[in-house]
Amino acid sequence: MPIINRAAELAVDAAAWRRDLHQHPELLFDVHRTAGVVAQKLKEFGCDEVVTGIGRTGVVGVIKGRKTASGKVIGMRADMDALPITEITGAAHASTVPGKMHACGHDGHTAMLLGAARVIADRAQFSGTLNLIFQPAEEFGRIDSCATRMMNDGLFEKYPCDAIFAMHNMPGIPQGRLVFRKGPMMAASDKVIITLDGKGGHGAAPHKAVDPVVAAASLVMALQTVVSRNVDPIEAAVVTVGVLQAGSANNFIPQSARLELTVRTFLPDVRELVERRITEISHAQAQSFGVTAQVDYQRGYAALVNAPAETDFAREVAVELVGTERVVPEGIPLAGSEDFAFMLEKRPGCYLLIGNGDGSGPNGCMVHNPGFDFNDENVPIGAAYWTLLAERFLAA
């Protein structure tokens, strides 16, 4: 039976798995129920090995091909964690946990890979080995993310991968369309905390104080020049001041002001340049206003860089599955970030997007929004894609 037909037969079951996960969202590393459901289903499907507790709550399922072993190994990764957001979709399968919801579609990513596991375990029409990696805490946002922790737990030593792949849904793109890009596809993400210390005083006597608020206001404007005047206009970067806090009353000058920034870059040299200029400008601006600056520059996720050969291969599989009209061969880079980048630093591979829908409903709503919902029509397509990718990669 063709792979797409076999995956389509699982559509109802896979959608039910996805909706169950959606109703029971869990955050970061505390995905105990989700990991338990994943591990149980992998065992039911007949995986040769199922291991839990990698990177605290990560799960790995291993399927060995029935043909003559080639020694090749492919890894496929799905994320499992939700977000601390209150859902407003009104769907029958909406979150039952107050203040938590799957607002990024990780429930769908998990269901797609589970669907593939079921089809692949039934068929096993390949040689070599498939490692199914289910990761918690993708939304952690720090350099010690769960991708890093799973690797520190020996992920690639215990379950070596010649190449590794992952898929993420993307609202605003027609449902089921598959999008690829060689090289940098998603940005590095850094957090910066800048504290300006002055001298507090009465608002009616500013000459007797050293005002950090004025310095902070000037610094916000000066930071806009980092991208516009320091970064090569052919390259891309984002410097956003998301937090500016100072004072608690209108009639006194506070002792300090605090800024928090998010910084996005795609290339290592641009990342270094932006960090240097933010630090220099912060201290120079502070000095010009007579205050002092403390700059806490925190490196977050690395830029996600797709390997050329693996991306070409992944794209060819997509064309075989859904046709050229439903494949975007070279999409635009995204300024969002993703900790699969750390896995791609250790193993070659490809991260691709699947369109969640371009309408105005929950499927077209942007991720990290309380009105978002994963498109269940993508579950069989994703499962079929993962199945074909594994079989082509591990062909005898």
Secondary structure, DSSP 8 states (H G I E B T S, - for coil): --HHHHHHHTHHHHHHHHHHHHHS--BTT--HHHHHHHHHHHHHHT-SEEEEEETTTEEEEEEE-SSS----EEEEEEE--BBS-------TT---STT-B--SSHHHHHHHHHHHHHHHHHH--SSSEEEEEEES-GGG-STT-HHHHHHHTTHHHHS--SEEEEEEEEETS-TT-EE--SEEEE-EEEEEEEEEE-B-EETT-GGGSB-HHHHHHHHHHHHTHIIIIIS-TTS-EEEEEEEEEE-SSTTEE-SEEEEEEEEEESSHHHHHHHHHHHHHHHHHHHHHTT-EEEEEEEE----EEE-HHHHHHHHHHHHHHH-GGGEESS---BS---THHHHHHHS-EEEEEEEEESSSSTTTS-TTSTT----TTHHHHHHHHHHHHHHHHT--
